[in-house]
């Protein structure tokens, strides 16, 4: 092997460990920003694997995907390339929290990522299992694989998902495994511990998969896609989807009786599986164990691929023995004769305690070492992809010598996600929810481009062609907003007849078209029945949302401005919380462990109260005054 070949194969600027959603986004971001990047995956056939439900989006998660897309990430495009079924969710709760959810063909989704990875000239993929993170003088230096190969790198992103010391549980049987029978990764955990990284243990569960042809679909309530063309990505052509439906059934008294009757064989009930699982997506075993008064739970039967017979049973994850699972399945209406293709299982895995991370996802223990995805204590493909994107971006920015990109809680759901896990930590797999976000009105699904595309363009991740398209859309929106502010809708018979059809009051005098949007019953679609407009309906809906929520948005923006002073107040390095007079012992301990960068971040550390924050602020002002006096 020549020197040039050796350098080509083993020397990189960024190495990404893992080829899941986080790993793919991290590798793509770093490489597209100009870094010579390697994505090291233990099995290249499982790139962008969807081991649980192959769906993307939903409340808050859909916002993450739109934001990732606005910054220049890939997940929204992969979703649009593989969508089978698409619906708007939370529509009854208003535009502030509504978002898309797509059911994807898991193979098409993975194939899109594989094509995207192959299209970046300075991005290399390699099959190998990382067993050691090389650390020299407190900085990362590379990665070693199970076969002894060493890949040197100035920056390493670990995105190992649920593979670290993975153990699968089915009833009282358990064995080492990654998701869906993949090989687990064990030695990498030992390497992280030796480097001084604190690890924890979480679990997640998945459902049985049943054969589509064995379900009595005629007996079920069916849920088709929404009829209007839509897309997740700002860059995709909108489409309407037909041919695939989701079926809705429910658990019942018989189902719950089967589960309770097998509690002596349940790893949850017997505490054989004692690690914390996801609170907001519990297994059916967990639901019946913790909420015995509930008589029924909804279950959604969802397709996983165009050429697959498998059906995913959403809300029916379980770690019961396979024979019990089959009984449970047969107790469900429409599934009496269902053939089970894969049993569900629970899986335990190691994660990195996220309070050890900086807000840009670099660990404080080893410089140049970043973490992304479920190893950070999160759950879900969308959270993983968002963390992967940010880790890849910040690895690339640090190699340039630029400041890291840290999104604020008022800028993006991504900012909320990272701030929550880094400042507050998590004692269960973290899931992004609308309720976690204080500024939902200004961080909507429809305005991710306004908030984040300029940032993506500035860092070099969003190309000129896409940035030009965003600028053109902004101009078109502003021109239409101005036009309908001036345009008067006449108070004539035609107008009033249409308004009555919309259950809206007739006009006695002409009004500005934009004022009609203030009426709750008048949508942009309704307005275009009263006036002519060739504006993209998505942009029209944005005008509608801004008009309806204008007062609330301004109030929220005032809150953001008031609180921004705390976010800008940087806490000096080396502050000694233990000797800070008046600070509670709990606050001192937790602040020393999390090392918040700003006063705003410190205010969100659990156990830190308002008095503690005031004391820290006074200390910062004194330290700055002392520095100035010197």
LUMDOLUM-289533 format. One line per 3 residues: number of its first residue (from 1); their letters; for each residue x, y, z of C-alpha. Coordinates in pm, 1 decimal, always signed. Last residue first. Layout:
BEGIN
NUM> A> X Y Z  ...
***
This chain:
BEGIN
630> XXX> -720.9 +4533.6 +3752.9  -1032.1 +4734.6 +3824.1  -1202.2 +4589.3 +3514.8
627> XXX> -1130.8 +4235.4 +3626.9  -1269.8 +4316.2 +3969.1  -1584.0 +4464.1 +3818.0
624> XXX> -1630.0 +4156.7 +3602.9  -1592.3 +3932.0 +3905.7  -1835.4 +4148.1 +4104.0
621> XXX> -2093.6 +4138.1 +3822.6  -2055.9 +3761.4 +3794.2  -2097.4 +3720.6 +4172.5
618> XXX> -2414.4 +3933.6 +4170.4  -2556.0 +3718.6 +3888.5  -2466.7 +3399.5 +4074.7
615> XXX> -2643.2 +3524.1 +4388.6  -2952.0 +3620.9 +4189.4  -2957.6 +3277.7 +4024.9
612> XXX> -2938.9 +3102.2 +4362.1  -3229.2 +3314.9 +4490.6  -3433.8 +3218.6 +4182.0
609> XXX> -3386.7 +2845.5 +4241.5  -3136.0 +2585.5 +4118.1  -3246.4 +2228.7 +4196.6
606> XXX> -3289.0 +2127.3 +3832.1  -3060.6 +2334.2 +3601.9  -3281.8 +2572.6 +3402.9
603> XXX> -3159.9 +2893.8 +3567.6  -2799.1 +2794.7 +3493.1  -2875.4 +2795.4 +3117.9
600> XXX> -3009.2 +3148.8 +3145.2  -2707.2 +3256.2 +3348.7  -2484.0 +3137.0 +3069.4
597> XXX> -2224.4 +2866.4 +3009.9  -2360.7 +2609.6 +3255.4  -2100.2 +2385.7 +3426.5
594> XXX> -2328.5 +2076.8 +3458.0  -2143.9 +1915.5 +3751.9  -2044.4 +2234.9 +3932.5
591> XXX> -2398.1 +2368.5 +3885.8  -2546.3 +2049.6 +4029.7  -2328.5 +2049.1 +4341.2
588> XXX> -2361.9 +2421.8 +4409.7  -2740.3 +2410.5 +4358.8  -2780.2 +2119.9 +4600.5
585> XXX> -2558.6 +2287.7 +4861.9  -2762.5 +2607.7 +4842.6  -2574.7 +2923.0 +4744.9
582> XXX> -2550.6 +3173.1 +5030.3  -2175.6 +3226.8 +5003.4  -2022.6 +3088.9 +4683.2
579> XXX> -1749.6 +2855.9 +4805.3  -1882.9 +2538.9 +4640.0  -1981.7 +2733.3 +4327.1
576> XXX> -1623.1 +2825.2 +4247.0  -1634.5 +3013.6 +3914.7  -1351.5 +2878.5 +3700.4
573> XXX> -1484.0 +2993.2 +3366.3  -1687.7 +3313.7 +3377.7  -2067.1 +3277.8 +3345.6
570> XXX> -2184.0 +3445.0 +3024.4  -2480.7 +3683.1 +3044.6  -2633.9 +3661.0 +2697.7
567> XXX> -2903.9 +3408.8 +2792.9  -2995.8 +3614.7 +3098.1  -3032.8 +3928.4 +2882.8
564> XXX> -3246.4 +3729.3 +2638.7  -3523.0 +3687.9 +2896.1  -3686.8 +4023.9 +2838.9
561> XXX> -3647.6 +4005.3 +2460.3  -3800.4 +3657.6 +2446.6  -4093.8 +3768.2 +2659.9
558> XXX> -4152.0 +4062.1 +2424.4  -4143.0 +3818.8 +2132.8  -4413.5 +3612.8 +2302.9
555> XXX> -4638.8 +3918.3 +2334.1  -4573.5 +4001.9 +1969.7  -4662.3 +3645.4 +1871.5
552> XXX> -4986.2 +3659.6 +2069.2  -5094.8 +3981.9 +1898.3  -5005.7 +3859.3 +1549.8
549> XXX> -5157.4 +3510.2 +1590.3  -5436.2 +3536.8 +1333.0  -5236.3 +3747.9 +1088.6
546> XXX> -4917.4 +3542.2 +1117.1  -5112.4 +3220.3 +1069.7  -5296.4 +3350.4 +763.3
543> XXX> -4975.5 +3479.0 +603.2  -4816.0 +3136.4 +667.5  -5119.2 +2966.7 +513.7
540> XXX> -5065.9 +3178.0 +204.0  -4703.9 +3067.8 +191.0  -4810.4 +2703.8 +193.8
537> XXX> -5082.6 +2780.8 -62.0  -4813.6 +2900.4 -309.0  -4935.1 +3243.8 -420.4
534> XXX> -5145.4 +3262.3 -738.4  -5411.5 +3475.9 -573.6  -5759.1 +3589.1 -683.1
531> XXX> -5992.3 +3706.5 -408.8  -6305.1 +3567.5 -240.7  -6246.9 +3195.8 -300.4
528> XXX> -5880.6 +3263.4 -221.2  -5991.0 +3371.1 +126.1  -6134.8 +3027.1 +197.1
525> XXX> -5802.0 +2858.4 +122.4  -5626.1 +3117.8 +335.4  -5859.1 +3022.7 +619.5
522> XXX> -6162.8 +3221.1 +731.5  -6345.2 +3057.5 +1024.9  -6134.3 +3223.7 +1293.6
519> XXX> -6184.0 +3574.9 +1145.0  -5855.1 +3759.2 +1140.8  -5806.1 +3638.6 +783.4
516> XXX> -6086.7 +3875.6 +679.9  -5864.1 +4164.5 +783.1  -5607.5 +4062.2 +520.0
513> XXX> -5861.7 +4123.3 +245.9  -5911.1 +4484.0 +353.5  -6279.9 +4554.5 +408.6
510> XXX> -6568.2 +4682.3 +189.5  -6894.0 +4768.7 +368.9  -7189.1 +4578.1 +513.4
507> XXX> -7004.5 +4248.1 +495.2  -7163.3 +3910.0 +569.1  -7082.0 +3718.5 +888.8
504> XXX> -6899.7 +3387.5 +848.6  -7040.3 +3035.2 +837.7  -6817.2 +2967.0 +533.7
501> XXX> -7120.5 +2929.1 +307.3  -7244.1 +3260.4 +453.8  -6915.1 +3421.0 +350.6
498> XXX> -6959.7 +3291.7 -4.7  -7308.0 +3445.5 -30.2  -7174.1 +3767.9 +119.1
495> XXX> -6900.7 +3800.7 -139.7  -7132.9 +3723.4 -432.2  -7401.4 +3964.1 -308.3
492> XXX> -7162.0 +4257.7 -271.1  -6956.0 +4401.7 +14.8  -6638.9 +4439.6 -191.5
489> XXX> -6306.5 +4296.5 -69.6  -6052.5 +4577.6 -62.2  -5689.8 +4503.5 -157.5
486> XXX> -5433.9 +4714.3 +29.4  -5337.0 +4461.4 +298.6  -5391.4 +4189.7 +37.7
483> XXX> -5115.8 +4339.1 -176.7  -4868.4 +4395.1 +107.7  -4896.5 +4033.9 +222.5
480> XXX> -4867.5 +3922.4 -139.0  -4548.7 +4122.3 -190.9  -4403.3 +3995.9 +136.7
477> XXX> -4478.3 +3634.2 +50.0  -4331.1 +3662.3 -298.4  -4018.1 +3829.2 -162.2
474> XXX> -3974.9 +3560.1 +103.2  -4023.4 +3284.7 -152.3  -3757.5 +3439.0 -376.2
471> XXX> -3514.8 +3462.2 -84.9  -3577.9 +3097.2 +2.0  -3517.3 +2991.8 -358.2
468> XXX> -3190.3 +3185.5 -363.8  -3082.7 +3007.6 -45.6  -3157.5 +2674.9 -210.3
465> XXX> -2946.0 +2758.2 -513.7  -2666.7 +2907.2 -300.5  -2619.4 +2595.1 -91.1
462> XXX> -2730.1 +2536.7 +266.6  -2443.9 +2385.9 +465.7  -2194.0 +2669.5 +428.4
459> XXX> -2214.6 +2815.2 +778.9  -2384.6 +3129.7 +646.8  -2637.6 +2936.8 +436.7
456> XXX> -2755.9 +2721.3 +725.4  -2784.3 +3029.3 +945.7  -2989.5 +3206.7 +678.1
453> XXX> -3214.0 +2902.8 +649.5  -3286.8 +2896.6 +1023.6  -3568.0 +3119.4 +1143.3
450> XXX> -3746.2 +3215.5 +823.8  -3711.8 +2860.0 +688.4  -3853.8 +2709.5 +1009.9
447> XXX> -4160.0 +2931.4 +962.3  -4437.1 +2683.1 +877.5  -4366.5 +2419.1 +1143.5
444> XXX> -4384.4 +2688.6 +1410.7  -4120.5 +2837.9 +1635.0  -4266.1 +3183.1 +1713.5
441> XXX> -4592.2 +3051.1 +1855.9  -4426.1 +2758.9 +2032.4  -4205.4 +2981.6 +2250.0
438> XXX> -4191.6 +2797.6 +2582.6  -4109.4 +2460.5 +2424.3  -4129.7 +2150.6 +2643.7
435> XXX> -4507.7 +2136.3 +2592.9  -4460.7 +2075.2 +2219.9  -4284.3 +1745.3 +2301.9
432> XXX> -3934.1 +1613.0 +2218.9  -3869.0 +1273.1 +2377.6  -3593.9 +1205.3 +2628.0
429> XXX> -3521.6 +844.0 +2724.9  -3553.1 +852.3 +3104.4  -3358.0 +1016.8 +3388.5
426> XXX> -3270.7 +1319.3 +3176.8  -3015.9 +1597.3 +3204.1  -3126.8 +1946.0 +3297.5
423> XXX> -2872.6 +2168.3 +3130.3  -2738.6 +1937.2 +2857.7  -3057.3 +1738.9 +2795.5
420> XXX> -3291.9 +2036.6 +2802.3  -3058.4 +2275.5 +2620.7  -3013.6 +2028.7 +2335.9
417> XXX> -3383.4 +1966.9 +2280.6  -3482.5 +2330.9 +2331.5  -3225.1 +2447.0 +2075.0
414> XXX> -3346.0 +2185.4 +1826.3  -3698.8 +2315.0 +1886.7  -3559.1 +2635.4 +1743.9
411> XXX> -3481.7 +3001.8 +1797.7  -3635.7 +3090.1 +2135.3  -3463.3 +2800.4 +2310.5
408> XXX> -3138.7 +2926.2 +2163.2  -2937.7 +2754.7 +1891.0  -2570.6 +2698.4 +1967.0
405> XXX> -2341.7 +2698.6 +1662.7  -1980.7 +2677.7 +1771.2  -1742.2 +2970.6 +1716.1
402> XXX> -1508.7 +2929.4 +1421.9  -1157.4 +2781.3 +1421.3  -1228.5 +2600.6 +1095.7
399> XXX> -1186.7 +2265.1 +1269.9  -1430.3 +2386.7 +1536.8  -1688.1 +2472.1 +1270.7
396> XXX> -1667.2 +2121.3 +1123.2  -1718.4 +1948.1 +1458.8  -1996.5 +2195.7 +1529.1
393> XXX> -2186.5 +2115.2 +1211.7  -2147.5 +1740.1 +1257.4  -2267.6 +1759.5 +1618.7
390> XXX> -2561.8 +1979.7 +1516.9  -2668.8 +1745.6 +1235.9  -2635.5 +1438.8 +1455.1
387> XXX> -2841.0 +1597.8 +1731.4  -3120.8 +1677.7 +1486.7  -3103.5 +1328.8 +1333.3
384> XXX> -3128.1 +1160.9 +1674.6  -3420.0 +1377.9 +1788.3  -3602.7 +1293.9 +1464.9
381> XXX> -3530.6 +920.1 +1478.7  -3666.3 +886.6 +1831.4  -3535.1 +863.0 +2185.2
378> XXX> -3282.7 +1075.7 +2372.7  -3020.1 +983.5 +2631.3  -2718.6 +1124.7 +2447.4
375> XXX> -2635.6 +777.9 +2308.1  -2973.2 +805.8 +2138.9  -2841.5 +1059.1 +1889.8
372> XXX> -2519.8 +1257.2 +1894.7  -2196.5 +1277.6 +2089.1  -1884.5 +1482.5 +2025.0
369> XXX> -1516.1 +1426.4 +2107.0  -1280.7 +1710.7 +2008.6  -1189.3 +1777.9 +2368.3
366> XXX> -1225.8 +1485.0 +2607.1  -1388.6 +1547.4 +2947.1  -1596.9 +1850.9 +2847.1
363> XXX> -1781.4 +1645.8 +2586.4  -1868.5 +1825.6 +2265.6  -2243.8 +1850.8 +2201.1
360> XXX> -2252.1 +2227.1 +2109.2  -2428.2 +2299.4 +2439.8  -2128.4 +2137.8 +2611.6
357> XXX> -2172.3 +1780.3 +2721.3  -2124.7 +1611.8 +3059.6  -2490.9 +1689.0 +3141.2
354> XXX> -2571.1 +1433.0 +2869.3  -2506.3 +1117.0 +3076.3  -2374.2 +900.6 +2792.4
351> XXX> -2598.3 +606.3 +2708.9  -2566.6 +232.5 +2754.4  -2828.5 -9.7 +2624.5
348> XXX> -3129.6 -217.2 +2726.8  -3364.3 -359.6 +2463.6  -3723.8 -470.0 +2506.0
345> XXX> -3876.4 -703.2 +2251.9  -4149.6 -746.8 +1993.8  -4195.7 -1069.2 +1803.5
342> XXX> -4138.5 -1079.5 +1428.5  -4365.6 -1226.9 +1159.3  -4681.5 -1274.7 +1368.9
339> XXX> -4964.4 -1415.8 +1157.3  -5296.0 -1249.9 +1230.7  -5605.3 -1467.6 +1268.3
336> XXX> -5786.2 -1265.1 +1535.6  -5615.7 -942.3 +1422.3  -5920.9 -742.3 +1314.3
333> XXX> -6029.5 -684.7 +1673.6  -5733.7 -750.7 +1905.8  -5717.7 -1069.1 +2114.4
330> XXX> -5509.0 -1244.1 +1847.3  -5223.3 -996.6 +1903.2  -5217.9 -1058.6 +2279.0
327> XXX> -5215.0 -1435.0 +2225.8  -4920.7 -1398.0 +1985.9  -4740.0 -1178.6 +2236.8
324> XXX> -4786.4 -1441.9 +2505.8  -4616.9 -1702.0 +2285.0  -4334.9 -1454.9 +2206.9
321> XXX> -4255.0 -1387.3 +2575.1  -4351.4 -1031.9 +2686.0  -4121.9 -737.9 +2606.4
318> XXX> -4393.6 -526.9 +2446.7  -4466.1 -246.5 +2203.5  -4835.2 -211.9 +2115.4
315> XXX> -4876.3 +164.1 +2065.8  -4800.8 +130.5 +1688.7  -4841.4 -225.1 +1558.9
312> XXX> -4609.7 -230.5 +1255.1  -4733.4 -426.7 +953.9  -4500.0 -646.1 +752.5
309> XXX> -4589.3 -780.7 +407.9  -4317.5 -569.1 +248.1  -4288.7 -447.1 -109.2
306> XXX> -4420.2 -95.4 -59.5  -4284.5 -74.0 +293.3  -4357.1 -42.0 +665.2
303> XXX> -4737.6 -23.8 +670.9  -4916.5 +83.0 +991.2  -5162.7 -88.0 +1223.5
300> XXX> -5252.6 +165.8 +1489.7  -5344.3 +61.4 +1843.2  -5575.1 +257.1 +2073.5
297> XXX> -5576.4 +159.1 +2444.6  -5863.9 +4.8 +2640.2  -6001.0 -49.8 +2990.2
294> XXX> -5774.4 +186.2 +3181.8  -5800.4 +121.0 +3556.1  -5484.0 -89.7 +3559.8
291> XXX> -5269.7 +213.1 +3469.7  -4916.3 +123.7 +3578.7  -4902.2 -248.5 +3491.6
288> XXX> -5144.4 -222.8 +3198.5  -4953.7 +70.4 +3051.1  -4613.1 -89.4 +3114.7
285> XXX> -4711.6 -412.4 +2939.1  -4852.0 -208.7 +2646.2  -4507.0 -52.4 +2620.1
282> XXX> -4460.8 +311.9 +2709.3  -4415.6 +590.5 +2453.3  -4427.7 +907.7 +2660.5
279> XXX> -4236.5 +773.3 +2960.0  -3960.5 +608.3 +2755.9  -3790.9 +327.1 +2949.0
276> XXX> -3590.7 +333.0 +3269.7  -3375.9 +29.6 +3353.8  -3530.9 -252.3 +3556.8
273> XXX> -3566.8 -537.2 +3308.7  -3557.3 -839.2 +3538.3  -3791.7 -632.0 +3753.7
270> XXX> -4047.3 -919.1 +3770.3  -4321.1 -693.2 +3629.4  -4090.9 -548.2 +3362.3
267> XXX> -3921.5 -874.4 +3259.5  -4268.6 -1030.8 +3225.1  -4297.9 -1405.5 +3288.1
264> XXX> -4476.8 -1372.3 +3624.4  -4679.7 -1091.4 +3466.1  -4829.2 -1345.5 +3225.2
261> XXX> -5187.5 -1339.6 +3351.8  -5179.3 -960.6 +3360.8  -5093.0 -948.5 +2991.1
258> XXX> -5359.4 -1201.4 +2889.9  -5623.1 -1025.6 +3102.0  -5532.0 -691.7 +2942.1
255> XXX> -5587.2 -832.0 +2594.7  -5918.1 -993.8 +2699.8  -6042.8 -667.8 +2851.5
252> XXX> -5966.4 -478.9 +2532.0  -5685.5 -340.3 +2317.8  -5796.9 -121.5 +2034.0
249> XXX> -5798.4 -118.8 +1652.8  -5713.0 +149.5 +1396.1  -5590.7 +70.7 +1046.3
246> XXX> -5340.9 +286.0 +857.4  -5386.5 +330.2 +485.6  -5175.5 +294.6 +173.5
243> XXX> -5283.6 +335.3 -190.1  -5286.7 +713.4 -213.6  -5045.3 +997.1 -137.7
240> XXX> -5080.6 +1360.3 -248.7  -4756.8 +1526.3 -352.6  -4562.1 +1846.6 -289.1
237> XXX> -4235.7 +1889.5 -479.1  -3946.7 +1882.1 -236.6  -3716.4 +2171.9 -144.8
234> XXX> -3879.2 +2302.4 +175.1  -3888.0 +1940.8 +288.4  -4179.8 +1772.6 +461.8
231> XXX> -4408.1 +1758.9 +160.7  -4778.9 +1815.0 +96.9  -5045.2 +1762.1 -169.9
228> XXX> -5400.0 +1779.3 -24.2  -5594.4 +1454.1 +20.4  -5473.7 +1372.5 +373.1
225> XXX> -5358.0 +1012.0 +383.2  -5610.7 +739.2 +461.1  -5717.5 +621.7 +808.6
222> XXX> -5915.4 +299.6 +818.0  -6152.1 +189.4 +1094.0  -6116.4 -185.0 +1107.1
219> XXX> -6345.9 -475.4 +1014.5  -6259.5 -462.9 +642.6  -5887.9 -476.9 +727.5
216> XXX> -5911.2 -832.6 +859.5  -5535.4 -878.5 +900.5  -5361.1 -1192.5 +766.7
213> XXX> -5245.7 -1035.3 +438.9  -5053.7 -761.6 +622.8  -4844.8 -1011.8 +819.0
210> XXX> -4768.3 -902.1 +1174.8  -4478.8 -719.4 +1335.9  -4460.8 -737.2 +1714.8
207> XXX> -4375.9 -409.7 +1880.8  -4063.2 -235.3 +2003.3  -3925.8 -140.8 +2340.9
204> XXX> -3668.9 +98.7 +2481.3  -3423.2 +74.8 +2765.8  -3181.2 +300.7 +2945.8
201> XXX> -2848.8 +258.1 +3127.1  -2609.0 +532.8 +3228.6  -2252.9 +619.9 +3133.7
198> XXX> -2007.2 +868.7 +3282.5  -1715.0 +946.3 +3051.2  -1369.0 +944.7 +3208.9
195> XXX> -1170.3 +816.1 +2910.0  -1161.8 +469.9 +3068.6  -1542.6 +476.8 +3078.4
192> XXX> -1553.3 +562.1 +2708.2  -1319.4 +274.2 +2622.8  -1525.1 +27.9 +2825.6
189> XXX> -1839.0 +140.8 +2643.6  -1662.8 +88.0 +2309.4  -1589.1 -271.4 +2406.8
186> XXX> -1949.8 -385.2 +2395.2  -2114.9 -312.0 +2062.9  -2419.5 -526.4 +1986.4
183> XXX> -2460.4 -739.2 +1668.8  -2798.7 -681.6 +1507.8  -3102.7 -891.5 +1597.2
180> XXX> -3360.2 -619.2 +1524.9  -3188.6 -372.7 +1759.1  -2848.4 -471.9 +1903.5
177> XXX> -2804.0 -796.6 +2084.9  -2667.3 -961.9 +2397.7  -2922.9 -1210.7 +2537.4
174> XXX> -3234.2 -1216.7 +2753.6  -3502.2 -1473.5 +2824.2  -3738.9 -1389.7 +3109.3
171> XXX> -3997.7 -1255.0 +2867.2  -3825.9 -1133.4 +2556.2  -3534.6 -909.0 +2659.8
168> XXX> -3259.1 -781.2 +2429.4  -2925.2 -666.4 +2573.2  -2719.4 -393.3 +2407.6
165> XXX> -2374.8 -327.2 +2550.6  -2361.5 -11.5 +2336.4  -2592.4 -74.6 +2037.6
162> XXX> -2880.7 +162.5 +2118.8  -2757.9 +448.1 +1900.1  -2382.9 +457.6 +1835.4
159> XXX> -2354.0 +819.8 +1726.6  -2003.1 +902.3 +1848.4  -1865.3 +1207.2 +1666.5
156> XXX> -1485.8 +1221.7 +1647.2  -1274.4 +1529.4 +1569.9  -902.4 +1555.3 +1495.7
153> XXX> -909.8 +1215.0 +1332.2  -691.2 +906.9 +1300.3  -847.5 +581.5 +1188.6
150> XXX> -684.8 +281.9 +1351.4  -749.6 -70.7 +1226.9  -722.7 -336.8 +1498.1
147> XXX> -996.5 -567.7 +1367.7  -1238.8 -459.2 +1641.3  -1190.3 -99.0 +1531.3
144> XXX> -971.8 +183.3 +1666.1  -1083.6 +548.4 +1657.1  -900.1 +877.0 +1643.8
141> XXX> -702.3 +1143.6 +1825.6  -946.0 +1286.1 +2079.3  -795.7 +1537.9 +2314.1
138> XXX> -701.0 +1513.0 +2681.7  -333.1 +1462.5 +2615.3  -398.6 +1184.2 +2363.4
135> XXX> -730.7 +1000.5 +2345.9  -806.5 +714.2 +2105.7  -1170.6 +605.1 +2119.2
132> XXX> -1178.3 +227.3 +2122.9  -1399.4 -56.1 +1998.2  -1538.8 +86.3 +1675.6
129> XXX> -1700.8 -183.4 +1463.9  -1615.8 -175.4 +1094.5  -1778.1 -119.3 +759.1
126> XXX> -1645.5 +192.3 +590.2  -1803.3 +504.3 +446.7  -1611.7 +793.5 +293.8
123> XXX> -1718.2 +1156.1 +257.5  -1494.3 +1390.7 +59.3  -1684.5 +1359.1 -270.1
120> XXX> -2041.2 +1381.8 -128.3  -2278.6 +1187.8 -358.7  -2228.2 +848.8 -191.4
117> XXX> -2370.2 +975.5 +139.1  -2680.6 +1114.2 -34.8  -2734.7 +790.6 -224.7
114> XXX> -2711.4 +586.2 +96.5  -2945.4 +828.9 +269.5  -3205.5 +783.3 -3.7
111> XXX> -3165.8 +405.9 +9.9  -3237.8 +408.6 +384.5  -3570.2 +585.8 +331.8
108> XXX> -3656.3 +363.5 +36.3  -3596.2 +57.4 +255.7  -3806.0 +188.3 +545.4
105> XXX> -4100.8 +277.8 +324.0  -4227.4 +569.9 +524.7  -4532.5 +670.1 +729.4
102> XXX> -4528.2 +1047.8 +743.6  -4638.2 +1286.9 +1017.2  -4688.3 +1656.7 +950.0
99> XXX> -4720.9 +1941.0 +1199.5  -4974.4 +2144.8 +1391.5  -4851.7 +2320.1 +1706.1
96> XXX> -4883.2 +2692.3 +1634.8  -5130.6 +2642.0 +1350.3  -5415.7 +2557.1 +1583.9
93> XXX> -5514.1 +2280.6 +1823.2  -5766.3 +2117.6 +1588.8  -5492.2 +2055.2 +1331.3
90> XXX> -5282.6 +1862.2 +1584.1  -5158.5 +1622.7 +1314.6  -5137.1 +1669.8 +936.0
87> XXX> -5123.5 +1342.8 +750.0  -4897.1 +1150.0 +514.0  -4889.7 +785.5 +401.4
84> XXX> -4636.8 +601.5 +185.6  -4348.1 +847.2 +208.7  -4004.2 +728.5 +92.8
81> XXX> -3846.8 +1015.6 -102.1  -4032.9 +1273.5 +109.0  -3883.8 +1122.2 +425.1
78> XXX> -3531.9 +1115.3 +285.2  -3573.6 +1481.7 +188.8  -3691.8 +1567.2 +540.7
75> XXX> -3398.4 +1375.9 +691.7  -3122.2 +1541.0 +487.9  -2993.0 +1845.6 +674.6
72> XXX> -2936.0 +2192.9 +528.5  -3034.1 +2422.4 +815.5  -3392.1 +2452.1 +691.1
69> XXX> -3417.7 +2073.1 +663.9  -3310.9 +2026.5 +1027.0  -3569.7 +2283.6 +1123.8
66> XXX> -3842.0 +2101.1 +931.1  -3741.6 +1768.7 +1090.1  -3737.3 +1915.8 +1440.9
63> XXX> -4082.0 +2068.1 +1385.7  -4211.4 +1725.4 +1281.0  -4085.1 +1587.4 +1613.0
60> XXX> -4274.9 +1858.2 +1800.1  -4607.3 +1677.8 +1738.3  -4569.7 +1417.1 +1461.0
57> XXX> -4277.0 +1356.9 +1230.2  -4120.1 +1051.5 +1072.2  -4255.1 +698.4 +1062.7
54> XXX> -4075.9 +369.4 +1005.9  -4186.0 +228.6 +1344.0  -3894.9 +68.0 +1525.1
51> XXX> -3567.5 -61.1 +1378.2  -3549.7 +215.1 +1114.6  -3197.6 +163.2 +976.7
48> XXX> -3025.6 +470.5 +832.0  -2736.1 +250.8 +711.8  -2808.3 -111.0 +803.1
45> XXX> -2641.8 -274.6 +503.0  -2323.4 -86.6 +594.0  -2285.6 -297.6 +908.0
42> XXX> -2056.1 -182.8 +1192.1  -2067.7 +171.5 +1053.6  -1772.3 +408.6 +1034.5
39> XXX> -1858.4 +733.7 +858.6  -1533.0 +896.3 +752.1  -1497.4 +1268.3 +682.0
36> XXX> -1253.7 +1502.6 +510.5  -1415.0 +1825.9 +618.0  -1556.7 +2075.5 +367.3
33> XXX> -1889.6 +2181.3 +516.6  -2059.7 +1912.6 +308.1  -1837.4 +1655.1 +477.3
30> XXX> -1921.9 +1766.7 +832.1  -2295.5 +1790.2 +760.2  -2317.0 +1459.3 +574.7
27> XXX> -2126.7 +1272.5 +846.5  -2335.4 +1418.2 +1128.9  -2663.0 +1355.3 +945.1
24> XXX> -2571.4 +993.7 +866.4  -2450.1 +926.1 +1219.8  -2761.1 +1069.5 +1383.9
21> XXX> -3001.5 +872.3 +1165.6  -2800.0 +552.3 +1190.0  -2452.2 +496.2 +1049.7
18> XXX> -2241.5 +491.3 +1364.8  -1902.6 +629.2 +1466.2  -1836.2 +952.1 +1275.9
15> XXX> -1472.5 +1029.7 +1203.4  -1379.4 +1389.2 +1124.8  -1050.3 +1528.0 +992.4
12> XXX> -943.4 +1199.7 +842.2  -638.7 +977.8 +804.4  -685.4 +601.3 +749.9
9> XXX> -789.6 +513.5 +396.3  -669.2 +803.7 +189.3  -356.6 +840.5 +396.3
6> XXX> -269.7 +474.5 +336.6  -341.2 +509.5 -32.1  -112.5 +813.7 -56.2
3> XXX> +162.6 +634.7 +133.0  +143.5 +335.5 -101.8  +0.0 +0.0 +0.0
***
